[in-house]
Amino acid sequence: MMIREPKADPTRAKEVKVKIPVSHHIKLHSMKVLTGKQISDAITEALDVYFASRGIEETLTMPQLRER
């Protein structure tokens, strides 16, 4: 008997750990203090805008991604 896993919900949050320049972190923390917006919310909003401005094909064929 096979157990089927539920399909992944693309709207649920997934935690990732990334390294960013300290200067970016300082700016994000300053924004958090000044606006009260959580850093994760700001990053999610910025990524939504970024991906909405590009087609998926353009994003997947970026030279920076192919080099890794």
C-alpha positions in Angstrom: 0.0 0.0 0.0 1.3 3.4 -1.0 0.8 6.4 1.2 0.3 9.6 -0.7 1.7 12.8 0.7 -0.5 15.8 0.4 0.5 18.2 -2.4 2.8 20.9 -1.4 1.0 24.2 -0.8 2.9 26.9 -2.7 1.5 29.6 -0.4 2.9 28.2 2.8 6.1 29.6 4.2 9.4 27.8 4.0 12.3 28.9 6.1 15.6 29.3 4.4 19.0 30.5 5.7 21.0 32.8 3.6 24.1 34.9 4.0 23.8 38.6 3.1 26.3 41.4 3.4 26.4 43.1 6.8 25.5 46.4 5.1 22.2 44.8 3.9 21.5 43.5 7.3 22.0 46.9 8.9 19.6 48.5 6.4 17.0 45.8 7.0 17.3 46.1 10.7 17.0 49.9 10.4 13.9 49.5 8.4 12.5 47.2 11.0 13.1 49.7 13.7 11.7 52.6 11.8 8.6 51.0 10.2 7.9 48.0 12.5 7.8 45.7 9.5 9.5 42.3 10.2 12.6 41.6 8.2 11.1 38.4 6.8 8.0 40.3 5.6 10.2 42.9 3.9 12.2 40.3 2.1 9.1 38.4 1.0 7.6 41.6 -0.4 10.8 42.4 -2.2 11.1 38.9 -3.7 7.4 39.1 -4.8 8.1 42.3 -6.6 11.3 41.0 -8.1 9.7 37.8 -9.5 6.6 39.6 -10.7 8.8 41.9 -12.8 10.5 39.0 -14.5 9.2 36.1 -16.5 10.0 32.7 -15.0 12.0 31.8 -18.1 14.1 35.0 -17.7 14.8 34.2 -14.1 15.8 30.6 -14.7 18.1 31.5 -17.6 20.1 34.2 -15.8 23.8 33.6 -16.3 24.5 33.9 -12.6 22.3 30.9 -11.9 24.0 28.8 -14.6 27.5 29.3 -13.2 26.6 27.8 -9.8 
